[in-house]
Amino acid sequence: MDQTTPIEALESAPADPASTAVAREAARRRAFAIIAHPDAGKTTLTEKLLLRGGAIQLAGQVRAKGDRRRTRSDWMKIEQDRGISVATSVMTFERDGVVFNLLDTPGHEDFSEDTYRTLTAVDAAVMVIDAAKGIEAQTRKLFEVCRLRDIPIITFINKMDRESRDVFELLDEIEKTLALDVTPAAWPVGSGRGFLGTYDVLEPALHLLAEGSGPVKLTGLDDPKLDELVPAAEAEALREGAELAGAFKTFDLEAFREGTMTPVYFGSALRDFGIGHLLEGLSRFAPHPGARPADTRRVRPEEPALTGFVFKIQANMDPNHRDRVAFLRICSGRLEKGMRLRQTRTGKQVPVNAPLFFFAQDRQVAQEAWPGDVVGIANHGILRIGDTLTEGEQINFRGVPSFAPEILRRVMIEDAMVGKKLRTALEQLAEEGVVQLFRPLDGTPPVVGVVGALQLDVLAERLKAEYSVPSRYESTPWGMMRWVVSDDKAAMQGFRQSAPHDTAEDHDGALVAFFTSDWRRNRAEEEWPTLKFLKLREQHAAA
């Protein structure tokens, strides 16, 4: 990852007021995602981060009672009903001169593809760990996705005010399970019912759980103030624990930004403790937007010409307007309201008359935006996931993938009169990335592909709620799907004709093959040696 700041990159370059302005704005952006196993407290942490950032006045709670506000990041009905996140939401807020773009990702493994695409749009991640449970299965999977991109990770150990595991045991587990160097940025004072707060290891200070108390600056662990503020037994335990914690490596900013070291913070999201300290760490240590690889070159954030890529499409965020919003991560330049940008996939001009900043389902028109920002562009199906937008340059950003689905189902309806509505709905939801859509070449009903069964529940719920199309699923004989690619056009055509009942086109018109087993797939590879059967494919715009 390129760690030169945008300002430093301009020091040896000719003076350019436009570039300098872009560099300064990029340097104060932090785009980050939150990753966690379900129930680790990810959505609650998101709410409290927004509260600390001044974006909301009252944080919702996932399991709040009826008189409390719903969580603002979970805006779909199915999310509110089940208390889980199933869609990526984007929230922008500013604190102490730093602009944070927070992308709240789905925690459930059934939505891992959406999570992966979201992680292409961030520069850092906060990994939330339950203090009682430690590293869980989905935490490990999401971490591996971060590792593929060398994303710097800050760890937040949550729920310290409940019964929890030994701190050293938790830190050792992070090191051994994730092969990641751990460095405590804070150290807990007590735990469970006896949790009193944390000690700032990097800049000695005491953060107490007592409501309304700010950090108390200390000269170190021997400062007499510590004994005045903390009972003797807890003060002794803190000194002993913090001294033993010296066995861990000291914080190294370069190692953190290379993705090999994680600073660890402690707190309780539900009690709004440790959140300010975490935000301070994000502001100080998380990287600003860096250079991004495209198909022809690397794009630096301080370049004056605008570039960006679409990593998500969301339909019907406002059901009253049937809107379709493309989430654009800006990689360089300045976006201004009213610009017209080139869609490199088609060469068409896309008007950006009202770029949007988001706070979950709430939105505000942005007059301008800078590298590291995520803005929404309302459109009617013109933009797709993976599209690159520029001020004219013909480049494509890489790294926005599609994965072969693991579950294949036919979507069936009882009322043939809503067939057209079903087709429209499936097209739009496929563009959004909710499911993958396949049209069998033999003309049979459409097939949808998903990573996990919960995606099917979300699809059925949204078809009914947003499109008034009740539906059901029928199983298919296939156990897997692969994209078929080759430079041998004759072989491609021959394969199409040889297996019309086991082939289809995806949403972008690419050829796919269905197989009942690995044996069948291996057989096809032997019979058609010039064809490739791919499990992963770059989105069309970056292919």
For each residue, the residues with C-beta under 8 A, 3 or more apart:
1: 150 152 257 258 259 287 290
2: 290 291 298 300
3: 254 257 287 290
4: 8 9 290
5: 8 9 23 27 288
6: 9 10 22 23 24 26 27 288 289 300 301 302 371
7: 10 11 23 24 27 302
8: 4 5 11
9: 4 5 6 13 23 300 302
10: 6 7 13 16 19 20 23 302
11: 7 8
12:
13: 9 10 16 19
14:
15: 20
16: 10 13 19 20 304
17: 20 21
18: 21 22 304 334
19: 10 13 16 22 23 302 303 304
20: 10 15 16 17 23 24
21: 17 18 24 25 334
22: 6 18 19 25 26 301 302 303 304 332 333 334 370 371
23: 5 6 7 9 10 19 20 26 27 301 302
24: 6 7 20 21 27 28
25: 21 22 28 29 334 370 371
26: 6 22 23 29 288 289 301 302 370 371 372
27: 5 6 7 23 24 288
28: 24 25 97 98 99 288
29: 25 26 98 99 101 288 289 370 371 372 373
30: 98 99 100 101 123 124 282 283 286 287 288 372
31: 100 101 103 121 122 123 124 289 329 372 373 374
32: 100 101 102 103 122 123 124 125 126 282 286
33: 102 103 104 105 115 118 119 122 124 125 126
34: 42 45 46 102 103 104 105 125 126 128
35: 42 105 107 115 119 125 126 127 128 139 142 143 146
36: 40 41 42 107 127 128 129 138 139 142
37: 40 107 130 133 136 137 138 139
38: 84 107 108 138
39: 130
40: 36 37 107 128 129 130 133 136 139 158
41: 36 44 45 128 130 158 159 269 270
42: 34 35 36 45 46 85 104 107 128
43: 46 47 62 71 73 74 85 104 107
44: 41 47 48 59 61 62 71 269 270
45: 34 41 42 48 49 126 128 156 158 269 275
46: 34 42 43 49 50 71 73 91 102 104
47: 43 44 50 51 56 59 60 61 71 72 73 269
48: 44 45 51 52 59 269 272 275
49: 45 46 52 53 93 100 102 275 278 279
50: 46 47 53 55 56 59 72 73 91 93 102 359
51: 47 48 54 55 56 57 58 59 272 275
52: 48 49 95 272 275 276 279
53: 49 50 93 94 95 100 279
54: 51 93 94 95
55: 50 51 91 92 93 359
56: 47 50 51 59 72 359
57: 51
58: 51 68 69
59: 44 47 48 50 51 56 69 71 72 272
60: 47 64 68 69 70 71 72
61: 44 47 64 68 71 270
62: 43 44 71 74 83
63: 83
64: 60 61 68 69 70 71
65: 68
66:
67:
68: 58 60 61 64 65
69: 58 59 60 64 72
70: 60 64 74 75 80
71: 43 44 46 47 59 60 61 62 64 74 80
72: 47 50 56 59 60 69 75 91 359 360 361 362
73: 43 46 47 50 85 89 91 104 360
74: 43 62 70 71 79 80 83 84 85 89 360
75: 70 72 79 80 87 89 317 360 361
76: 79 80 86 87 458 462
77: 80 81 461 465
78: 81 82 86 457 458 461 462
79: 74 75 76 82 83 84 85 86 87
80: 70 71 74 75 76 77 83
81: 77 78
82: 78 79
83: 62 63 74 79 80
84: 38 74 79 106 107 108
85: 42 43 73 74 79 89 104 105 106 107 108
86: 76 78 79 106 108 111 454 458
87: 75 76 79 106 111 114 314
88: 103 104 105 106 114 115 117 118 312 327
89: 73 74 75 85 103 104 358 360 361
90: 101 102 103 104 327 358 360 374 376
91: 46 50 55 72 73 101 102 103 104 358 359 360
92: 55 99 100 101 102 357 358 359 373 374
93: 49 50 53 54 55 99 100 102 359
94: 53 54 97 98 99 100
95: 52 53 54 98 100 279 283
96: 283
97: 28 94
98: 28 29 30 94 95 283
99: 28 29 30 92 93 94 372 373
100: 30 31 32 49 53 92 93 94 95 279 282
101: 29 30 31 32 90 91 92 122 372 373 374
102: 32 33 34 46 49 50 90 91 92 93
103: 31 32 33 34 88 89 90 91 118 121 122 374
104: 33 34 42 43 46 73 85 88 89 90 91
105: 33 34 35 85 88 111 114 115 118 119 142
106: 84 85 86 87 88 110 111 112 114 115
107: 35 36 37 38 40 42 43 84 85 138
108: 38 84 85 86 111 138 452 454
109: 112 137 138 141 451 452
110: 106 450 451 452 453 454 455
111: 86 87 105 106 108 114 115 451 452 454 455
112: 106 109 115 116 141 142 145 403 451 452
113: 116 117 401 402 403 433 451
114: 87 88 105 106 111 117 118 312 433
115: 33 35 88 105 106 111 112 118 119 142 145
116: 112 113 119 120 145 401 403
117: 88 113 114 120 121 311 312 385 400 401 433
118: 33 88 103 105 114 115 121 122 311 312
119: 33 35 105 115 116 122 125 145 146 149 151
120: 116 117 149 309 311 329 399 400
121: 31 103 117 118 309 311 312 327 329 374
122: 31 32 33 101 103 118 119 125 151
123: 30 31 32 151 152 286 287 288 289 290 372
124: 30 31 32 33 151 152 153 154 282 286 287
125: 32 33 34 35 119 122 146 151 152 153 154
126: 32 33 34 35 45 153 154 155 156 278 282
127: 35 36 139 142 143 146 153 154 155 156 262
128: 34 35 36 40 41 42 45 156 158 269
129: 36 40 133 134 135 139 155 156 157 158 170 174
130: 37 39 40 41 133 134 136 158 159
131: 157 158 159 160 162 164 165 170 191 266
132: 159 162 163 164 165
133: 37 40 129 130 136
134: 129 130 165 169 170 173
135: 129 139 140 173 174 177 178
136: 37 40 130 133 139 140
137: 37 109 140 141
138: 36 37 38 107 108 109 141 142
139: 35 36 37 40 127 129 135 136 142 143
140: 135 136 137 143 144 177 178
141: 109 112 137 138 144 145
142: 35 36 105 112 115 127 138 139 145 146
143: 35 127 139 140 146 147 153 178 180
144: 140 141 147 148
145: 112 115 116 119 141 142 148 149
146: 35 119 125 127 142 143 149 151 153 259
147: 143 144 150 151 259
148: 144 145
149: 119 120 145 146 399
150: 1 147 258 259
151: 119 122 123 124 125 146 147 259
152: 1 123 124 125 256 257 258 259 285 286 287
153: 124 125 126 127 143 146 180 259 262
154: 124 125 126 127 262 263 265 278 281 282 285 286
155: 126 127 129 174 182 262 263 264 265
156: 45 126 127 128 129 264 265 266 267 274 278
157: 129 131 160 170 264 265 266 267
158: 40 41 45 128 129 130 131 267 268 269
159: 41 130 131 132 162 164 268 269 270
160: 131 157 164 188 191 195 266 267 268 274
161: 192 193 195 209 268 270 271 273
162: 131 132 159 192 268
163: 132 191 192
164: 131 132 159 160 170 191 192
165: 131 132 134 169 170
166: 169 170
167: 170 171 187 188 191 241 266
168: 171 172 241 244 245
169: 134 165 166 172 173
170: 129 131 134 157 164 165 166 167 173 174
171: 167 168 174 175 182 184 248 264
172: 168 169 175 176
173: 134 135 169 170 176 177
174: 129 135 155 170 171 177 178 180 182 262 264
175: 171 172 178 179 180 181 182
176: 172 173 179
177: 135 140 173 174
178: 135 140 143 174 175
179: 175 176
180: 143 153 174 175 260 261 262
181: 175 248 249 255 260 261 262
182: 155 171 174 175 248 249 261 262 264
183: 248 249 250 251 252 261 262 263 264
184: 171 187 201 242 245 248 263 264
185: 200 201 202 251 263 264 265 277 281
186: 198 199 200 201 207 264 265 266 274 277
187: 167 184 198 199 201 238 241 242 245 266
188: 160 167 191 195 197 198 199 241 266
189: 195 196 197 198 199 206 208 230 234 237 238
190: 194 195 196 197 234 237
191: 131 160 163 164 167 188 194 195
192: 161 162 163 164 195
193: 161
194: 190 191 234
195: 160 161 188 189 190 191 192 209 268
196: 189 190 208 209 230 234
197: 188 189 190 206 207 208 209 210 273
198: 186 187 188 189 206 207 265 266 267 274 277
199: 186 187 188 189 204 205 206 207 221 238 242
200: 185 186 203 204 205 206 207 215 277
201: 184 185 186 187 204 242 245
202: 185 251 263
203: 200
204: 199 200 201 217 218 219 220 221 223
205: 199 200 215 216 217 218
206: 189 197 198 199 200 215 216 218 225 226 229 230
207: 186 197 198 199 200 215 273 274 277
208: 189 196 197 213 216 229
209: 161 195 196 197 268 271 273
210: 197 213
211:
212:
213: 208 210 216
214:
215: 200 205 206 207 277
216: 205 206 208 213 225 229
217: 204 205
218: 204 205 206 221 223 225 226
219: 204 222 223
220: 204 223
221: 199 204 218 226 238 239 242 243
222: 219 226
223: 204 218 219 220 226
224: 227 228
225: 206 216 218 228 229
226: 206 218 221 222 223 229 230 235 238
227: 224 230 232 235
228: 224 225
229: 206 208 216 225 226
230: 189 196 206 226 227 234 235 238
231: 234 235
232: 227 235 236
233: 236 237
234: 189 190 194 196 230 231 237 238
235: 226 227 230 231 232 238 239
236: 232 233 239 240
237: 189 190 233 234 240 241
238: 187 189 199 221 226 230 234 235 241 242
239: 221 235 236 242 243
240: 236 237 243 244
241: 167 168 187 188 237 238 244 245
242: 184 187 199 201 221 238 239 245 246
243: 221 239 240 246
244: 168 240 241 247
245: 168 184 187 201 241 242 248
246: 242 243
247: 244
248: 171 181 182 183 184 245
249: 181 182 183 252 255 261
250: 183
251: 183 185 202 256 261 263
252: 183 249 255 256 261
253: 256 257 285
254: 3 257 258
255: 181 249 252 258 260 261
256: 152 251 252 253 259 260 261 262 263 285
257: 1 3 152 253 254 285 287
258: 1 150 152 254 255 261
259: 1 146 147 150 151 152 153 256
260: 180 181 255 256
261: 180 181 182 183 249 251 252 255 256 258
262: 127 153 154 155 174 180 181 182 183 256
263: 154 155 183 184 185 202 251 256 281 285
264: 155 156 157 171 174 182 183 184 185 186
265: 154 155 156 157 185 186 198 274 277 278 281
266: 131 156 157 160 167 186 187 188 198 274
267: 156 157 158 160 198 273 274 275 277 278
268: 158 159 160 161 162 195 209 271 272 273 274
269: 41 44 45 47 48 128 158 159 272 274 275
270: 41 44 61 159 161
271: 161 209 268
272: 48 51 52 59 268 269 275
273: 161 197 207 209 267 268
274: 156 160 186 198 207 265 266 267 268 269 277 278
275: 45 48 49 51 52 267 269 272 278 279
276: 52 279 280
277: 185 186 198 200 207 215 265 267 274 280 281
278: 49 126 154 156 265 267 274 275 281 282
279: 49 52 53 95 100 275 276 282 283
280: 276 277 283 284
281: 154 185 263 265 277 278 284 285 286
282: 30 32 100 124 126 154 278 279 285 286
283: 30 95 96 98 279 280 286
284: 280 281
285: 152 154 253 256 257 263 281 282
286: 30 32 123 124 152 154 281 282 283
287: 1 3 30 123 124 152 257 290
288: 5 6 26 27 28 29 30 123 301 372
289: 6 26 29 31 123 301 331 371 372
290: 1 2 3 4 123 287 301
291: 2 298 299 300 301
292: 298 299 331 397
293: 298 299 397 398 399
294: 297 298 299 307 388 395 396 397 398
295: 395 396 397 398 542
296: 395
297: 294 395
298: 2 291 292 293 294
299: 291 292 293 294 303 307 331 332 395 397
300: 2 6 9 291 303 332
301: 6 22 23 26 288 289 290 291 331 332 371 372
302: 6 7 9 10 19 22 23 26 332 371
303: 19 22 299 300 307 332 333
304: 16 18 19 22 332 333 334
305: 332 333 390 391 392 393
306: 330 332 333 334 335 339 341 389 390 391
307: 294 299 303 330 331 332 333 388 389 390 391 393 395 397
308: 328 329 330 331 332 335 388 389 390
309: 120 121 328 329 331 386 387 388 389 397 400 541 542
310: 313 326 327 328 383 384 385 386 387 388 389 541
311: 117 118 120 121 327 329 385 386 400
312: 88 114 117 118 121 326 327 385 432 433
313: 310 324 325 326 327 383 384 385 431 432 433
314: 87 317 324 325 327 376 432
315: 322 323 324 325 428 429 431 432 466
316: 319 322 323 324 462 466
317: 75 314 323 325 361 363
318: 321 323 361
319: 316 322 466
320:
321: 318
322: 315 316 319
323: 315 316 317 318 378
324: 313 314 315 316 378 379 380 381 428 431 432
325: 313 314 315 317 356 376 377 378 379
326: 310 312 313 376 377 379 383 384 387
327: 88 90 121 310 311 312 313 314 374 375 376
328: 308 309 310 355 374 375 376 377 389
329: 31 120 121 308 309 311 373 374
330: 306 307 308 333 335 369 370 371 372 373 374 375
331: 289 292 299 301 307 308 309 371 397
332: 22 299 300 301 302 303 304 305 306 307 308 371
333: 22 303 304 305 306 307 330 371 391
334: 18 21 22 25 304 306 368 369 370
335: 306 308 330 339 352 355 366 368 369 370 373 375
336: 339 367 368
337: 352 353 354 355 365 366 367 368
338: 351 352 353
339: 306 335 336 351 352 391
340: 349 350 351 352
341: 306 349 350 352 389 390 391
342: 347 348 349 350 389 390 391 392 393 394
343: 346 347 348 349 350 382 383 387 388 389
344: 347 387 388 389 390 393 394 395 396 541
345: 384 386 387 388 396 540 541
346: 343
347: 342 343 344
348: 342 343 382
349: 340 341 342 343
350: 340 341 342 343 377 379 382 383 389
351: 338 339 340
352: 335 337 338 339 340 341 355 377
353: 337 338
354: 337 365 378
355: 328 335 337 352 365 366 369 375 376 377
356: 325 363 364 365 366 375 376 377 378
357: 92 363 364 365 366 369 373 375 376
358: 89 90 91 92 362 363 374 376
359: 50 55 56 72 91 92 93 362 363 364
360: 72 73 74 75 89 90 91
361: 72 75 89 317 318
362: 72 358 359
363: 317 356 357 358 359 376
364: 356 357 359
365: 337 354 355 356 357
366: 335 337 355 356 357 369 373 375
367: 336 337
368: 334 335 336 337
369: 330 334 335 355 357 366 373 375
370: 22 25 26 29 330 334 335 373
371: 6 22 25 26 29 289 301 302 330 331 332 333
372: 26 29 30 31 99 101 123 288 289 301 330
373: 29 31 92 99 101 329 330 335 357 366 369 370
374: 31 90 92 101 103 121 327 328 329 330 358
375: 327 328 330 335 355 356 357 366 369
376: 90 314 325 326 327 328 355 356 357 358 363
377: 325 326 328 350 352 355 356 383
378: 323 324 325 354 356
379: 324 325 326 350 382 383
380: 324
381: 324 427 428 431
382: 343 348 350 379
383: 310 313 326 343 350 377 379 387 389
384: 310 313 326 345 387 431 508 539 540 541
385: 117 310 311 312 313 400 431 433 539
386: 309 310 311 345 400 538 539 540 541 542
387: 309 310 326 343 344 345 383 384 541
388: 294 307 308 309 310 343 344 345 395 396 397 541 542
389: 306 307 308 309 310 328 341 342 343 344 350 383
390: 305 306 307 308 341 342 344 393 394 395
391: 305 306 307 333 339 341 342
392: 305 342
393: 305 307 342 344 390
394: 342 344 390
395: 294 295 296 297 299 307 344 388 390
396: 294 295 344 345 388 541 542
397: 292 293 294 295 299 307 309 331 388 400 542
398: 293 294 295 538 542
399: 120 149 293 538 542
400: 117 120 309 311 385 386 397 538 539 541 542
401: 113 116 117 536 537 538 539
402: 113 436 536 537 538 539
403: 112 113 116 451 535 536
404: 449 480 481 482 483 534 535 536
405: 408 435 436 449 450 451 481
406: 449 450 451 452 480
407: 449 450 451 452 453 455 456
408: 405 438 447 448 449 476 478 479 481 514
409: 447 448 450 456 473 474 475 476
410: 444 445 446 447 448 473 474 475 476
411: 422 426 445 446 447 448 459 471 472 473
412: 445 471 472 473 474
413: 416 418 419 422 469 470 471 472
414: 470 472
415: 418 470
416: 413 419
417:
418: 413 415 421 422 468 469
419: 413 416 422 423
420: 423 424
421: 418 424 425 467 468 469
422: 411 413 418 419 425 426 463 467 469 471
423: 419 420 426 427 446
424: 420 421 427 428 467
425: 421 422 428 429 462 463 466 467 469
426: 411 422 423 429 430 435 437 446 448
427: 381 423 424 430 431 437 507
428: 315 324 381 424 425 431 432
429: 315 425 426 432 434 435 437 459 462 463
430: 426 427 433 434 435 436 437 448 507
431: 313 315 324 381 384 385 427 428 507
432: 312 313 314 315 324 428 429
433: 113 114 117 312 313 385 430
434: 429 430 455 458 459 462
435: 405 426 429 430 448 449 450 455 456 459
436: 402 405 430 448 449 450 506 507
437: 426 427 429 430 446 447 448 449 506 507
438: 408 446 447 448 449 481 504 505 506 512
439: 446 447 504 505
440: 443 444 445 446 447 501 503 504
441: 496 500 503 504 505
442: 500 501
443: 440
444: 410 440 501
445: 410 411 412 440
446: 410 411 423 426 437 438 439 440
447: 408 409 410 411 437 438 439 440 476 504 514
448: 408 409 410 411 426 430 435 436 437 438 456 459
449: 404 405 406 407 408 435 436 437 438 481
450: 110 405 406 407 409 435 436 453 455 456 459
451: 109 110 111 112 113 403 405 406 407 455
452: 108 109 110 111 112 406 407 455
453: 110 407 450 456 457
454: 86 108 110 111 457 458
455: 110 111 407 434 435 450 451 452 458 459
456: 407 409 435 448 450 453 459 460 473
457: 78 453 454 460 461
458: 76 78 86 434 454 455 461 462
459: 411 429 434 435 448 450 455 456 462 463
460: 456 457 463 464 471 472 473
461: 77 78 457 458 464 465
462: 76 78 316 425 429 434 458 459 465 466 467
463: 422 425 429 459 460 466 467 469 470 471
464: 460 461 467 468 469 470 471
465: 77 461 462
466: 315 316 319 425 462 463
467: 421 422 424 425 462 463 464
468: 418 421 464
469: 413 418 421 422 425 463 464
470: 413 414 415 463 464
471: 411 412 413 422 460 463 464
472: 411 412 413 414 460
473: 409 410 411 412 456 460
474: 409 410 412
475: 409 410
476: 408 409 410 447 514
477: 516
478: 408 481 502 514 515 516
479: 408 515 516 517
480: 404 406 514 515 517 518 521
481: 404 405 408 438 449 478 512 513 514 515
482: 404 512 513 515 521 533 534 535
483: 404 506 510 511 512 533 534 537
484: 492 495 503 510 511 512 513 531 532 533 534
485: 510 511 531 532 534 537
486: 489 491 492 530 531 532
487: 530
488: 491 492 530 531
489: 486 492 493
490: 493 494
491: 486 488 494 495 528 530 531
492: 484 486 488 489 495 496 511 531
493: 489 490 496 497
494: 490 491 497 498 528
495: 484 491 492 498 499 503 511 513 524 528 531
496: 441 492 493 499 500 503 511
497: 493 494 500
498: 494 495
499: 495 496 502 503 513
500: 441 442 496 497 503
501: 440 442 444
502: 478 499 513 514 515
503: 440 441 484 495 496 499 500 511 512 513 514
504: 438 439 440 441 447 511 512 514
505: 438 439 441 509 510 511 512
506: 436 437 438 483 509 510 512
507: 427 430 431 436 437
508: 384 540
509: 505 506
510: 483 484 485 505 506 537 540
511: 483 484 485 492 495 496 503 504 505
512: 438 481 482 483 484 503 504 505 506
513: 481 482 484 495 499 502 503 521 524 533
514: 408 447 476 478 480 481 502 503 504
515: 478 479 480 481 482 502 518 520 521 524
516: 477 478 479 520
517: 479 480 520 521
518: 480 515 521 522
519: 522 523
520: 515 516 517 523 524
521: 480 482 513 515 517 518 524 525 533
522: 518 519 525 526
523: 519 520 526 527
524: 495 513 515 520 521 527 528 531 533
525: 521 522 528 529 531 533
526: 522 523 529
527: 523 524
528: 491 494 495 524 525 531
529: 525 526
530: 486 487 488 491
531: 484 485 486 488 491 492 495 524 525 528
532: 484 485 486
533: 482 483 484 513 521 524 525
534: 404 482 483 484 485 537
535: 403 404 482
536: 401 402 403 404
537: 401 402 483 485 510 534 543
538: 386 398 399 400 401 402 542 543
539: 384 385 386 400 401 402 542 543
540: 345 384 386 508 510 543
541: 309 310 344 345 384 386 387 388 396 400
542: 295 309 386 388 396 397 398 399 400 538 539
543: 537 538 539 540
